[in-house]
Amino acid sequence: MKEKRLVIYPKDIMLITGKSERYCRYLMKKMKAHFNKETHQVITVIEFSKYLGLDAEKVNEIII
């Protein structure tokens, strides 16, 4: 059984959305502002899923 990851990275968002790395970094910046996070804090898979309205389990399946 593969472990689920807690943190999502721009490369993962590229895989899910099909967008460029630059756009995915911009999207992560928008998510940090939305969730009131500081620059050193990370975005979780659950936060990413909530922000885009996706199912967290499906996102985990794709990135693993």
Secondary structure, DSSP 8 states (H G I E B T S, - for coil): -----SB--HHHHHHHH---HHHHHHHHHHHHHHTT--TTS--BHHHHHHHHT--HHHHHHHH-
